[in-house]
């Protein structure tokens, strides 16, 4: 499942969400996806047409000391902190009025999103924006308890703690970067990251001025009014049908593949 965001320039009100299922069966798809490094310069920040965004080579990796637990008072915070990784590009930032494009990291190494989130890079120059990608706690290099933090203690891996991380990081950036104090912040994210972007706008409206939330099922949980667990599968099935532009055999091939895997 690959979720992509596309938008016409200056048109923040329209974000087309495209969900693509690729099934290499019966010769329908002869081109296989090849693994590549998340730091690969040849794939970094590609536009939809395959060209690279002009700001692709300005990313700078930094770390910020975060509280492990934002919601419990501790006698000493010195041994209850971890280093959160984030990536910054200020190549086109207008320090007088430019916004901060803030990617709300989700469940992977942050360089994966740096290398594949073209919408932010494509619009940074026109809007005079600073581009920031924040890494989600427990992923990539943002590990509170070492490289296998999941196994050591996963109790601090919550959406609430993650969003508090992002809020603290934004406060730090606004306080430490000259000209950033009054910069509007636009949050970006897709899938789980899209949920976080939307929730950040809801929970921290004093920090987040707007959010582009792609494929973000913020209401897709039991107990939420109107929740239908089959809705996701209905939409996904239509995406793989001729009505949505897929090959005629895609739906049946996908069902056959799942049946084979589950048998």
SVG drawing of the C-alpha trace seen along z (x, -y; Angstrom):
<svg xmlns="http://www.w3.org/2000/svg" viewBox="-23 -40 46 63">
<polyline fill="none" stroke="black" stroke-width="0.4" points="0.0,0.0 1.5,-3.3 -0.2,-6.5 0.8,-9.7 -0.3,-13.3 -0.6,-15.6 -1.7,-19.2 -1.8,-22.1 0.4,-25.0 -1.4,-27.4 -4.4,-25.1 -4.3,-23.8 -8.0,-23.1 -7.6,-20.2 -5.4,-17.2 -6.0,-14.2 -5.4,-11.0 -4.3,-8.1 -4.1,-4.6 -2.3,-2.1 -2.2,1.6 0.5,3.4 0.2,7.1 2.9,8.7 0.8,11.5 -0.1,12.8 2.3,10.4 0.2,7.3 3.1,5.6 6.5,6.4 8.4,3.7 9.4,4.8 10.1,2.4 13.8,2.5 15.0,1.8 17.0,-1.4 18.6,-3.3 16.5,-5.8 19.4,-8.2 19.8,-7.5 20.5,-10.8 19.2,-9.3 15.7,-8.9 15.7,-11.8 12.6,-14.1 11.4,-13.1 8.5,-15.1 5.5,-13.3 7.2,-13.7 10.4,-12.1 12.5,-15.3 14.0,-16.2 12.8,-19.2 15.4,-22.0 15.7,-21.8 16.6,-18.1 20.2,-18.6 19.8,-20.9 18.6,-18.5 20.5,-18.8 20.2,-16.1 19.9,-17.3 18.9,-16.0 16.7,-17.4 16.7,-16.3 13.1,-15.2 11.4,-14.2 10.6,-10.5 7.4,-11.2 5.7,-14.5 2.8,-13.9 4.3,-12.7 6.3,-14.9 9.8,-13.6 12.2,-14.6 15.0,-14.6 14.6,-14.6 18.3,-14.1 18.0,-10.3 14.5,-10.3 15.3,-11.9 16.1,-10.7 17.5,-12.3 14.9,-12.8 16.2,-13.1 14.8,-15.7 15.8,-17.0 15.8,-20.7 16.1,-22.6 16.0,-26.4 17.3,-26.9 14.2,-28.9 12.9,-30.1 11.8,-33.7 12.6,-34.6 10.3,-37.6 7.1,-35.9 7.8,-32.3 5.9,-29.3 7.3,-26.1 6.3,-23.0 6.4,-20.4 6.3,-16.7 4.7,-14.8 6.8,-11.6 5.2,-8.2 6.2,-4.6 9.6,-4.4 13.0,-6.0 12.5,-9.7 14.7,-9.6 12.1,-7.4 9.7,-10.4 12.4,-13.0 13.1,-11.0 9.5,-10.5 7.4,-13.4 7.5,-15.5 4.6,-17.9 6.6,-19.8 9.7,-20.1 7.8,-21.1 6.1,-24.0 8.9,-25.2 10.4,-27.7 7.1,-29.4 5.9,-29.8 9.4,-30.7 9.0,-27.8 11.4,-26.1 11.0,-22.3 11.2,-20.2 10.9,-16.4 10.5,-15.1 11.1,-11.4 8.6,-9.5 9.9,-8.1 11.0,-4.5 11.8,-4.6 15.0,-5.2 17.6,-6.9 15.0,-8.2 15.3,-5.3 14.7,-5.9 16.2,-2.6 18.7,-1.7 18.3,0.0 15.6,2.4 13.5,0.0 10.3,1.9 11.5,4.9 12.9,3.0 10.0,0.9 7.2,-0.1 5.0,-1.8 6.1,-5.3 5.1,-4.6 1.8,-6.4 0.3,-9.0 0.0,-11.4 3.7,-11.2 4.6,-11.5 2.5,-14.6 3.9,-16.1 7.4,-15.5 6.4,-17.4 5.0,-20.3 8.2,-20.5 10.3,-20.4 8.2,-23.2 8.6,-25.4 12.3,-24.8 12.5,-25.7 10.4,-28.9 12.5,-30.0 15.9,-29.2 15.7,-30.2 15.7,-34.0 12.6,-35.0 10.7,-31.8 8.7,-32.9 5.8,-34.1 6.1,-31.7 2.8,-29.8 3.2,-26.0 1.6,-23.7 1.6,-20.0 1.9,-17.3 1.4,-13.6 0.1,-10.5 -1.7,-7.4 -0.8,-7.3 1.2,-10.4 -1.8,-12.1 -3.8,-11.2 -1.1,-12.7 -1.1,-15.9 -4.9,-16.3 -4.8,-15.5 -1.9,-18.0 -4.1,-20.7 -6.9,-19.7 -4.8,-19.4 -2.2,-22.1 -4.1,-24.8 -1.8,-27.5 1.2,-25.8 -0.3,-24.3 -2.0,-26.7 -3.1,-24.1 -2.7,-20.5 -2.5,-18.5 -3.6,-15.0 -3.5,-12.4 -5.2,-9.0 -5.8,-9.8 -8.6,-7.7 -9.1,-9.7 -12.6,-8.4 -11.7,-4.8 -11.9,-3.4 -14.5,-1.3 -16.6,-3.6 -16.5,-6.6 -19.9,-7.6 -20.5,-6.2 -17.6,-3.7 -18.0,-0.8 -15.1,1.7 -15.9,2.8 -15.6,-0.7 -11.9,-0.6 -12.0,2.7 -14.8,1.4 -12.8,-1.7 -9.6,0.3 -11.5,2.8 -12.9,0.0 -9.3,-1.5 -8.3,1.8 -11.2,2.0 -11.6,0.7 -13.9,-2.0 -10.9,-3.6 -8.5,-2.9 -7.0,0.4 -6.6,3.4 -9.7,5.6 -8.1,8.5 -6.6,6.6 -9.4,7.2 -9.6,11.0 -5.8,11.3 -5.5,9.5 -8.2,11.7 -6.5,14.8 -3.2,13.7 -4.6,13.1 -6.4,16.5 -3.1,18.2 -1.2,16.5 -3.8,17.3 -4.2,20.9"/>
</svg>
